[in-house]
Amino acid sequence: MDKNRKLLLAGVLLILFAAAKLLLLNWWQKQQPQARAAECDLIKGCTLPDGSHVRSTPISHRSAFDITVENTPAETQQVSISFSMKDMDMGFNRYMLQQQSPHTWQAHQIHLPVCVEGRRDYIADITIGGQTFQTTFTAQ
């Protein structure tokens, strides 16, 4: 096989690989649960649309804080929380809450991702079982 054919074959294989990657990424994104908006003051505590109650210790961008989720549905297998900002990639920062009792989950020593621009307006994605609830807050 001459050099031009090898380069052409390599180019075609790279294009096929890129197309397969895009298709798989699109499929994976469609499998992710869609977040439902929830008005929630995490520090005062709030009740999410599924009846779960969420509260935290004071949230600071400089120090660790704790989150508690209570009154979760009986079939809940997993509870997590992650943080992001509008129009800013904050990297992977999902915290898994540990089950304390059949309907209570907690995470200790949570640290917010640092924003290089100094912003403090965060979005919290709270996933309870297969449902994700999204709320906004401002860190101290």
C-alpha positions as CSV (number, residue, x, y, z in Angstrom):
1,M,0.0,0.0,0.0
2,D,1.5,3.3,-1.0
3,K,1.9,6.3,1.4
4,N,-1.1,8.3,0.0
5,R,-3.5,5.3,0.6
6,K,-2.3,4.9,4.1
7,L,-2.9,8.5,4.9
8,L,-6.3,8.4,3.3
9,L,-7.2,5.3,5.3
10,A,-5.9,6.9,8.5
11,G,-8.0,10.0,7.8
12,V,-11.2,8.0,7.1
13,L,-10.6,6.0,10.3
14,L,-10.2,9.2,12.4
15,I,-13.4,10.7,10.9
16,L,-15.3,7.4,11.7
17,F,-13.9,7.4,15.2
18,A,-14.9,11.1,15.8
19,A,-18.4,10.4,14.4
20,A,-18.8,7.4,16.7
21,K,-17.6,9.4,19.7
22,L,-20.2,12.2,19.0
23,L,-23.0,9.6,18.6
24,L,-22.1,8.0,21.9
25,L,-21.8,11.3,23.7
26,N,-25.2,12.4,22.4
27,W,-26.7,9.0,23.5
28,W,-25.1,9.4,27.0
29,Q,-26.4,12.9,27.5
30,K,-29.9,11.8,26.6
31,Q,-29.7,9.1,29.3
32,Q,-28.9,11.7,32.1
33,P,-31.9,12.7,34.2
34,Q,-33.2,16.2,33.4
35,A,-33.0,18.6,36.3
36,R,-36.2,20.1,37.6
37,A,-36.0,23.7,38.9
38,A,-36.6,24.0,42.7
39,E,-36.8,27.2,44.7
40,C,-34.7,26.4,47.7
41,D,-32.7,28.3,50.4
42,L,-30.2,25.6,51.3
43,I,-29.3,27.2,54.6
44,K,-32.8,27.8,55.9
45,G,-33.9,24.5,54.4
46,C,-36.6,23.7,51.9
47,T,-38.8,21.0,50.6
48,L,-38.2,19.7,47.1
49,P,-41.0,18.7,44.7
50,D,-40.6,15.0,45.7
51,G,-41.2,15.8,49.4
52,S,-37.5,15.6,50.4
53,H,-36.2,18.2,52.8
54,V,-32.8,19.7,52.2
55,R,-30.7,21.9,54.5
56,S,-27.1,22.8,55.0
57,T,-24.8,24.5,57.4
58,P,-23.7,28.0,56.3
59,I,-22.2,27.8,52.8
60,S,-18.9,29.5,52.2
61,H,-16.7,29.4,49.2
62,R,-13.7,29.3,51.6
63,S,-14.6,26.6,54.1
64,A,-16.3,23.3,54.3
65,F,-20.0,22.8,55.0
66,D,-22.5,19.9,55.5
67,I,-25.6,19.0,53.7
68,T,-28.5,16.9,55.0
69,V,-31.4,15.5,52.9
70,E,-34.3,14.1,54.9
71,N,-37.7,12.5,54.2
72,T,-36.4,10.9,51.0
73,P,-38.7,8.3,49.2
74,A,-38.4,4.8,50.7
75,E,-36.9,3.3,47.5
76,T,-34.0,5.9,47.4
77,Q,-30.7,4.1,46.7
78,Q,-28.4,7.0,46.2
79,V,-28.3,10.8,47.0
80,S,-25.7,13.2,45.6
81,I,-25.1,16.9,45.1
82,S,-22.8,18.7,42.6
83,F,-22.1,22.3,42.0
84,S,-21.7,24.4,38.9
85,M,-22.1,28.0,37.7
86,K,-23.9,29.4,34.7
87,D,-21.7,29.5,31.6
88,M,-18.7,28.2,33.5
89,D,-17.3,24.6,33.7
90,M,-16.5,23.8,37.3
91,G,-15.1,20.3,36.6
92,F,-16.3,17.1,38.3
93,N,-17.3,17.8,41.9
94,R,-20.1,15.4,42.9
95,Y,-20.5,14.6,46.5
96,M,-22.2,11.3,47.5
97,L,-24.3,11.6,50.6
98,Q,-24.2,8.7,53.1
99,Q,-27.4,7.1,54.4
100,Q,-27.9,7.8,58.1
101,S,-31.3,6.2,58.5
102,P,-33.9,4.9,56.0
103,H,-34.9,8.4,55.0
104,T,-31.9,10.6,55.9
105,W,-28.7,11.2,54.0
106,Q,-25.7,13.4,54.9
107,A,-22.4,14.7,53.4
108,H,-19.8,16.3,55.6
109,Q,-16.9,18.6,54.7
110,I,-18.2,19.7,51.3
111,H,-16.0,22.2,49.4
112,L,-17.4,24.4,46.7
113,P,-15.4,24.5,43.5
114,V,-13.3,27.7,43.2
115,C,-14.2,30.2,40.5
116,V,-11.2,31.9,39.0
117,E,-13.3,35.0,38.3
118,G,-14.3,35.3,42.0
119,R,-18.0,34.7,41.4
120,R,-20.1,33.2,44.2
121,D,-23.4,32.5,42.3
122,Y,-23.7,28.7,42.3
123,I,-26.1,26.1,40.9
124,A,-26.7,23.0,43.0
125,D,-27.8,19.8,41.4
126,I,-29.4,17.5,44.0
127,T,-29.9,14.0,42.8
128,I,-32.3,11.8,44.8
129,G,-32.7,8.4,43.3
130,G,-33.4,9.0,39.6
131,Q,-34.6,12.6,40.0
132,T,-32.4,15.7,39.9
133,F,-33.5,19.0,41.4
134,Q,-31.6,22.2,40.6
135,T,-31.5,25.3,42.7
136,T,-29.3,28.5,42.7
137,F,-27.6,30.1,45.7
138,T,-25.0,32.6,46.6
139,A,-22.1,31.5,48.8
140,Q,-20.8,33.7,51.5
